[in-house]
Amino acid sequence: MYPWEGVSEFVAVADSGSFTQAAKRLGVSTAQVSRQVRNLEDRLATRLLFRTTRKVSLTEAGALYYQHSRSVLDGLAAAEQAVTSLQESPQGKVRLTAPVTYGEDVIVPLVNDFLARYPRLEVTVQLTNQTVDLVDGGFDLAIRLGRLKDSSLVARKLASRTLHICASRDYVRRHGCPHTLNELDQHNCLLGTNDFWRFREHGRERLRRVQGNLRCNSGKGLVDAALKGLGLVQLPDYYVQHYLDEGSLLPMLESFREPEEGIWAVFPHNRHLSPKIRMLVDHLAAATSPG
């Protein structure tokens, strides 16, 4: 037996002064209301209602129980209304983390749009290229790029990214363009945080160690270096697509390019996804998905 069984029926009878009217209000039979109230009285070992053929009234114990039960049911109704209102107009705190450049260029502007639409939200955005622990950091969600390593997270794909090898026209004019992976040894490859570039050859992933005279943990810094003719870069499309489209950077080794990778919103697997977080993720997905 559930502890709340019979409470709604009892309150409805007390409000209406009638088992029949209570049954109509609840959309059940009069017999069911009577049975539930009787079971409630048995469980409490006390009479809550005086019953006559003409009316129903509260006993002293019934009046006390009604006062508390009415308050509880009103609170439950208010809680349901709060959740409904939250879905319609989200409010409260949201904490998210994202990589620095993608966060600055894509995520933060979209979060700002969302915040302008729902000003009762309070959003904290932490941009970092470190993989933070969502639970320890108290984050509701994170934006992750590429392959996901943490299997304890729930992920939703927002968009895709593609890695491009490219260089400036000036660099190509002076040094030529590589046509095979082995020819990369003859070129100045501008490095990020690791010494390997990723390719696809004969249907399999290939990691190729490359070398150059610049190492920089900023994608924008590497783009600037490539535009100034310093060497080749391998960077995601959101860094270089504009320059590829306008022709200031030239693509190369396209036949060895890796397939698209995912851009993900991830959540702790043991955390219920609240309506405000779901709405924010829907907003991000709608804005970042192609088409």
Secondary structure as GFF3:
##gff-version 3
##sequence-region A 1 291
A	DSSP	alpha_helix	7	16	.	.	.	ID=ss1
A	DSSP	alpha_helix	19	26	.	.	.	ID=ss2
A	DSSP	alpha_helix	30	44	.	.	.	ID=ss3
A	DSSP	beta_strand	49	51	.	.	.	ID=ss4
A	DSSP	beta_strand	56	58	.	.	.	ID=ss5
A	DSSP	alpha_helix	60	88	.	.	.	ID=ss6
A	DSSP	beta_strand	92	98	.	.	.	ID=ss7
A	DSSP	alpha_helix	100	102	.	.	.	ID=ss8
A	DSSP	pi_helix	103	107	.	.	.	ID=ss9
A	DSSP	alpha_helix	108	117	.	.	.	ID=ss10
A	DSSP	beta_strand	121	127	.	.	.	ID=ss11
A	DSSP	alpha_helix	134	137	.	.	.	ID=ss12
A	DSSP	beta_strand	141	145	.	.	.	ID=ss13
A	DSSP	beta_strand	153	161	.	.	.	ID=ss14
A	DSSP	beta_strand	163	168	.	.	.	ID=ss15
A	DSSP	alpha_helix	169	175	.	.	.	ID=ss16
A	DSSP	three_ten_helix	182	186	.	.	.	ID=ss17
A	DSSP	beta_strand	196	201	.	.	.	ID=ss18
A	DSSP	beta_strand	204	209	.	.	.	ID=ss19
A	DSSP	alpha_helix	219	227	.	.	.	ID=ss20
A	DSSP	beta_strand	233	236	.	.	.	ID=ss21
A	DSSP	alpha_helix	237	246	.	.	.	ID=ss22
A	DSSP	beta_strand	249	252	.	.	.	ID=ss23
A	DSSP	three_ten_helix	254	256	.	.	.	ID=ss24
A	DSSP	beta_strand	261	268	.	.	.	ID=ss25
A	DSSP	alpha_helix	275	288	.	.	.	ID=ss26
###
